[in-house]
């Protein structure tokens, strides 16, 4: 199993990125928090990405995370009945591990239900099944991993288009995306910051 990759980001379009590791390109599905922590354009900085490999009948997908804590949460979510990799990635993209732990400990069904694909019953199941599994996650951590967004590699599309693509990939519906991005349409924000603000607003 591939547990960690260290290399240079040569292409990124949330939630996908291509990492060059000694001449071999690895395609990953990465969380939004991971994108917030990537180096800016044309930066040869070597980055470390923690990974989780998912094998399905129709695909083999490598998921990437900027911290062990985030990957731990992703793996814990996969153990919850009814939660697959796409939904788990949406959870860790929309909030930090500490924030998720606070929602679970507070039994906040409403906040968890705002995540795409998570209905009331799934949120309730998350709370019941994960409350005793979150020992290693810091519920007091406010914005772990939420650093200022870097520049973005993808000159072919506008930040609004890129943000829309990312939110679709995370499972949001077109009507939801329109509402989330409408206040940010003329903001001039980099795409990662636009996505972050949209996700924050969706979680209320």
N, C-alpha and C positions, 0 to 999 in steps of 0.2 A: 504493500500500500504506500502511496505517496503521501507523506505527512507534512512536508515543508519544501518550498522552492525558494531559491535565492538567485535573482537575476535582474535584468533591466526591462522595464516596461517599454514596449515598442509600439503598442497600439491600445487604445481604450475607448470603449463606447458603452457606458453603463447599461446593463450590469456585466458586460463582457470585457475581458482584457487579454492581451497576448503578452506573455512573459518570455523573454529570451534567456535561457539558462545554458550557457556555454554552447551557443549555436543551435540549440533545440528550442523550438517555440511551443509553449504550453498555453492552450486556451483555457481560461477559467471563467466561471460565473462568480463574480465577487459582490460582496455586500456594499451598500452605499457608504458605510462607515470606512471601509477599506479604501474606496475611491477618494474620500476626504483626506486620506493620509498619504496618497501617492505623491511622488515628486512632480514638479512642474514640467512643462514641455521641454524637449531637448536636454533634459537632465540625465546624465549618465550614471546617476546614483544607483547603486545596487539596493534592491528592496528585498525584504524577507516576507513571504506570504505563507501562512499556515493553511494547509489544505485538507479537504475531506473528499474522498473519491466515492462516487455513487455509480453503481452498475445496475442498469435496467435491461429489460429484454430488447428495447429499441434504442438505447443510448448509453454511453459512458460519459459521465460529467464530472469535472473537477471543480469543486467550489473553493473559493479563496477568501481568507480573512487576515486582517492586519494584526490581530492579537489572539493569543491562546484563549483568553476569556470569551471572546466572541465565538470562536470555533466550538468551545465547550457548550455554550448556550445553543448553538445550532444543532449539535449532536444530542443534547438533552431534548430539544424540541422534536427530533425525529423519533424519539421513543414514545411520544404521546400518540395515542390512537387517533388516526384520522389526519395526522399532519405529515405531509411529504416535504421533500427538499425545497420546492418552490415556495410553499407557505412559510417554511422555516427561514428561508432567505429574506422574505418580505418582513418577517418579525425583526430579525437582526439588522435589517436596513432601516427600519422605521424608528428604532430606539436603541439605546445602549443596553448592555447586559444589566447594568445597575438599575436603569429605569424599568426594565422588564421585571426584575426581581421585586421592585417596589410595587408595581401593578399587581403582581401575583400575591404578594404578602398582604396587600390591602384588599384583595378580592375584587379588584376593579374590572368587572365584566365589560362595562361600557367602553373603556379605553382599549381593551384587547379586541373587542368586536369591530373596531374601526380598521383593523388590519385586513387587507384584501383576502377574501376567502375564509375569514374567521367569523363564523356566526356566533350567536349567543351560546349554543350548546358546546361548540368547540372551545370558546373562551372559558366556560365553566370547567370543562374537562382539563384545560391547561392548568387552571388554578388548583384543581384537586390533585392532579398527577404530578405537578412540578413543585408544589409548595415545599416538599421535603427534599427536593433534589438540588435546590439552589444554594446549598451551603457555601460553595466556592465563589459565588458571585456577590460582589459588593453592592448592596442595595443603597448605600449612601453615596455611591459614585455618581456625580451629576452628568458630566459630559465626556466620559472616557472615550478617547478616540475621535472626538468631534473637533478636529482642528480646523483652522482656516482652509478653505478649499483651494487647491492648486489650479493652475491653468489646465486647459483641456485639449487633448490631441484629437482633433477631428474637424478640419476646416470645411468639410463639405456640407454640413448642416448647421442650422442656427441652434443656439442653446435651447430655445423653446422646443424645437423638433427633437433634439437629443433627450431633453427631459421627458418629453412625451413617450419616446421609445423606451426609456428606462422604466417609467411607471407602468407601461403596458406589460413589460417583461416581468414586473413584480406582481402583476395580477390585478391592477386597477382597471376599471371599466372606463370607456371613453367619456361618459358623462361625468364621472368622478374626476377624471384628469382635467377636463375643461374647467370644472369648479376650482380645483386645486391650483391650477396654473394661471387662471384669469387675472388675479391680482399681481402676478409677477411678469406678465407678458412684456411690458415695456420697462422692466426694472434694470436691464443691462447687466444682470448678475451672471457670473460664470455658471455653467450648467450644474456643477456639483452643489453649489449653494442654492440654486433654484430648486433642485430636487430635495435638498435638505429642508428648505422652508416649506415646500409643498407637503412633505411627509409630516413635518411638525404640525402644520395646520390641520391635516387630516385626522391627527390623533387628538386634536382639541386640547 
